[in-house]
Amino acid sequence: MLRRPPHVVDSAHPAAHGAAVHAAVAAGAYPDVETASAAMGAAHRETFHPDPTRAATYDALSAEDRALHDHFGRGGTDVLHRLRTLRHRALTLG
């Protein structure tokens, strides 16, 4: 997917801190996330680097997941509606 190294930051509330960084960029206080992070961010505690072999596997799984989403979630077929109807019939028959 992204194949980007995630950083673990020294922050008691990293999700809130990240939201504040993005909000500052959206509000125009900083031109980009990198600049806002440098100004507002906590020091990086650790960086994890993706394993290329595992990343390739996750890329393949993500591609299949997207295909299933598009097939079932965007109207590729009406099989889920038919299955729900069959379940409803089975439940009402007792």
Secondary structure, 3 states (H helix, E strand, C coil): CCCCCCEEECCCCHHHHHHHHHHHHHCCCCCCHHHHHHHHCCCEEEECCCCHHHHHHHHHHHHHHHHHHHHHHCCCCCHHHHHHHHHHHHHHHC
